[in-house]
Amino acid sequence: MVESRLQRKLRERREAAVLAELGRQLSGLLTGRGMAQEEAPPWIGETVSGFWDVFVEPYGTLPDDVEPAAVDAWIERLLTRHGVTGRVYVRSPLTGLHWLECRVPDGGWVSRVRQAVEDPWVFVSGDLDVVVAVLEGEYYYQAHVGRKLPGAG
């Protein structure tokens, strides 16, 4: 469906308000840069879509009855283990700016992302070679990890 000029202006205004709120919640993490969905390498979207296939086993799981701090620490360990550190892209709810670039410290930042952005939480390494996604399921959190294949765009 094609978006009308008025619909586009309304969406842009709503998204500007959401971006301002994300900027407030993620102050000190956001670099002010990001990527539209069409700017991201195609393998990222394809890989993330594949994560949600019911036949795909997650990389790891965590019971959903653990404390929020344990969830944050688990996600941070996954990200660190797979090299998603330093400069990181976080998937946003925005249509026009699908990925927000963040500079993240060694620890203690995932809780802010989880409070600012609804799940699934999707993180991409700054070099665009690794994607980690975490989804809160009915009884557990599930994590998925994907890597850029040689020659993938």
C-alpha positions as CSV (number, residue, x, y, z in Angstrom):
1,M,0.0,0.0,0.0
2,V,1.3,3.4,-1.0
3,E,1.5,6.0,1.8
4,S,-0.2,9.3,1.1
5,R,1.6,12.6,1.6
6,L,-0.6,13.3,4.7
7,Q,0.0,9.8,6.1
8,R,3.7,10.2,5.6
9,K,3.7,13.5,7.4
10,L,1.8,12.1,10.3
11,R,4.0,9.1,10.5
12,E,7.1,11.3,10.4
13,R,5.8,13.5,13.2
14,R,4.9,10.5,15.4
15,E,8.3,8.9,14.7
16,A,10.1,12.2,15.5
17,A,8.4,12.2,18.9
18,V,9.4,8.5,19.4
19,L,13.0,9.2,18.4
20,A,13.2,12.2,20.8
21,E,12.0,9.9,23.6
22,L,14.5,7.2,22.6
23,G,17.2,9.9,22.6
24,R,16.2,10.8,26.2
25,Q,16.1,7.1,27.4
26,L,19.3,6.1,25.6
27,S,21.2,9.4,26.2
28,G,25.0,8.7,26.2
29,L,24.6,5.6,24.1
30,L,23.1,6.9,20.8
31,T,25.6,8.4,18.4
32,G,23.0,10.3,16.4
33,R,23.6,8.0,13.4
34,G,21.7,5.0,12.2
35,M,20.4,3.2,9.1
36,A,17.2,2.9,7.3
37,Q,16.1,-0.7,6.7
38,E,17.0,-0.5,3.0
39,E,20.5,0.6,3.9
40,A,21.3,-2.5,6.0
41,P,22.8,-5.4,4.2
42,P,20.1,-7.8,3.0
43,W,21.5,-10.8,4.9
44,I,20.6,-9.1,8.2
45,G,16.9,-8.9,7.5
46,E,16.9,-12.4,6.0
47,T,18.7,-13.9,9.0
48,V,16.4,-12.1,11.5
49,S,13.3,-13.3,9.7
50,G,14.7,-16.9,9.8
51,F,15.0,-16.6,13.6
52,W,11.3,-16.6,14.0
53,D,10.6,-19.8,12.1
54,V,9.0,-22.3,14.5
55,F,11.4,-25.0,13.3
56,V,14.6,-23.0,14.1
57,E,16.1,-23.9,17.5
58,P,17.3,-20.9,19.5
59,Y,21.0,-20.5,20.2
60,G,20.1,-20.3,23.9
61,T,17.2,-19.9,26.3
62,L,16.7,-18.4,29.8
63,P,13.6,-19.0,32.0
64,D,11.2,-16.0,32.0
65,D,10.9,-16.0,35.7
66,V,14.4,-14.7,36.4
67,E,15.1,-11.2,37.7
68,P,15.4,-8.5,35.0
69,A,19.1,-8.0,36.0
70,A,19.8,-11.6,35.1
71,V,18.2,-11.2,31.7
72,D,20.3,-8.1,31.1
73,A,23.5,-9.9,32.1
74,W,22.6,-12.9,30.0
75,I,22.1,-10.7,26.9
76,E,25.3,-8.8,27.6
77,R,27.3,-12.0,27.8
78,L,25.8,-13.2,24.5
79,L,26.7,-9.9,22.8
80,T,30.2,-10.0,24.2
81,R,30.7,-13.6,23.3
82,H,29.8,-12.9,19.7
83,G,31.7,-9.6,19.3
84,V,28.7,-7.3,19.4
85,T,30.4,-4.6,21.5
86,G,31.7,-1.1,21.2
87,R,29.8,0.3,18.2
88,V,26.4,-1.5,18.0
89,Y,23.2,-1.1,16.0
90,V,20.0,-1.6,17.9
91,R,16.7,-2.2,16.0
92,S,14.3,0.5,16.6
93,P,10.5,0.7,16.2
94,L,10.9,3.5,13.7
95,T,10.1,3.0,10.0
96,G,12.5,5.7,8.7
97,L,15.4,4.9,11.0
98,H,15.2,1.1,11.5
99,W,18.7,0.8,13.2
100,L,20.1,3.1,15.8
101,E,23.8,3.3,16.2
102,C,25.1,3.2,19.8
103,R,28.5,3.3,21.4
104,V,28.1,1.0,24.4
105,P,30.2,0.6,27.5
106,D,31.5,-2.8,28.6
107,G,28.4,-3.5,30.7
108,G,25.3,-2.2,32.3
109,W,23.6,-0.8,29.1
110,V,21.2,-3.5,28.0
111,S,18.7,-2.7,30.7
112,R,18.3,0.8,29.2
113,V,17.7,-0.7,25.7
114,R,15.2,-3.2,27.1
115,Q,13.3,-0.4,28.8
116,A,13.3,1.9,25.7
117,V,12.6,-0.7,23.0
118,E,10.0,-3.5,23.0
119,D,11.1,-7.0,22.3
120,P,12.4,-8.6,20.2
121,W,15.7,-6.9,20.9
122,V,17.9,-7.1,17.9
123,F,21.6,-6.1,17.9
124,V,24.0,-5.9,15.0
125,S,27.8,-5.5,15.3
126,G,29.2,-2.3,14.1
127,D,31.0,-4.1,11.3
128,L,27.6,-5.5,10.2
129,D,28.9,-9.1,10.5
130,V,26.9,-10.5,13.4
131,V,23.3,-10.2,14.5
132,V,22.0,-11.3,17.9
133,A,18.2,-11.3,18.7
134,V,16.4,-12.0,21.9
135,L,12.7,-12.6,22.2
136,E,10.6,-13.0,25.3
137,G,8.5,-16.1,24.8
138,E,5.7,-17.6,26.9
139,Y,8.0,-19.5,29.3
140,Y,11.5,-18.4,28.4
141,Y,13.7,-15.9,26.6
142,Q,15.2,-17.2,23.5
143,A,18.4,-15.9,21.8
144,H,19.4,-16.3,18.2
145,V,22.7,-15.6,16.6
146,G,23.6,-15.2,13.0
147,R,26.7,-14.4,11.1
148,K,27.3,-12.9,7.7
149,L,28.3,-15.6,5.3
150,P,31.3,-15.1,3.0
151,G,30.1,-13.2,-0.1
152,A,26.8,-12.2,1.5
153,G,25.7,-8.6,0.9
